[in-house]
Amino acid sequence: MMNLPSFPFFPTQKGAWSELEAAFVKARDLGFKIALHAAEVINYTETKEIVMFKPDRIGHGTFLTEELKELVSVYRIPLGEAPICC
């Protein structure tokens, strides 16, 4: 299983997925399952790119739009919710 955590403490960071996508394509081609954290913070553009990649699992998914929820459902991508502690 290849896992890409998100960066919730740096919500303005952009492009993390686009810079790493090729590595995850290669990992998938080698037979690895892919888990990606997405929508842990609001970043709809990157979240859509991650959903369109169709990972085997998405961690969090807290800030999915209705459109993205529908895609997650259609693609049958499981969501792993993690409780947030204060």
QUIJOWO-V198053 format. One record per pair of residues at least 12 apart in sequence whose C-alpha atoms are under 10 Angstrom apart, sorted by the first residue. I is the first residue (numbers start at 1). J is the second residue. Records with the same first field share a line. If there is no record, write none. Layout:
I = J + J
This chain:
1 = 27 + 28 + 31 + 32 + 33 + 34 + 35 + 56
2 = 23 + 24 + 27 + 28 + 32 + 33 + 34 + 35 + 36 + 55 + 56
3 = 24 + 32 + 33 + 34 + 35 + 36 + 37 + 55 + 57 + 58 + 59
4 = 16 + 17 + 20 + 24 + 34 + 35 + 36 + 37 + 38 + 58 + 59
5 = 35 + 36 + 37 + 38 + 40 + 58 + 59
6 = 36 + 37 + 38 + 39 + 40 + 41 + 59 + 60
7 = 37 + 38 + 40 + 41
8 = 37 + 38 + 39 + 40 + 41 + 42
9 = 41
10 = 41
11 = 40 + 41 + 42 + 43
12 = 41 + 42 + 43
13 = 43
14 = 43 + 45 + 46
15 = 45 + 46
16 = 46
17 = 36 + 38 + 46 + 47 + 49 + 50
18 = 46 + 49 + 50
21 = 49 + 50 + 53
24 = 36 + 53 + 55
25 = 53
28 = 55 + 56
32 = 56
33 = 55 + 56 + 57
34 = 53 + 54 + 55 + 56 + 57 + 58
35 = 54 + 55 + 56 + 57 + 58 + 59 + 77 + 78 + 79 + 80
36 = 50 + 51 + 53 + 54 + 55 + 56 + 57 + 58 + 59 + 60 + 61 + 79 + 80
37 = 50 + 55 + 57 + 58 + 59 + 60 + 61 + 79 + 80
38 = 50 + 51 + 57 + 58 + 59 + 60 + 61 + 62 + 63 + 64 + 79
39 = 51 + 58 + 59 + 60 + 61 + 62 + 63 + 64 + 65 + 68
40 = 59 + 60 + 61 + 62 + 63 + 64 + 81 + 82
41 = 60 + 61 + 62 + 63 + 64
42 = 61 + 62 + 63 + 64 + 65
43 = 63 + 64
44 = 63 + 64 + 65 + 68
47 = 61 + 63 + 64 + 65 + 68
48 = 64 + 65 + 67 + 68 + 71 + 72
51 = 64 + 68 + 69 + 71 + 72 + 75 + 77
52 = 68 + 71 + 72 + 75
54 = 71 + 72 + 75 + 76 + 77
55 = 72 + 75 + 76 + 77 + 78
56 = 75 + 76 + 77 + 78 + 79
57 = 72 + 76 + 77 + 78 + 79 + 80
58 = 72 + 77 + 78 + 79 + 80 + 81
59 = 78 + 79 + 80 + 81 + 82
60 = 78 + 79 + 80 + 81 + 82 + 83
61 = 78 + 79 + 80 + 81 + 82
62 = 79 + 80 + 81 + 82
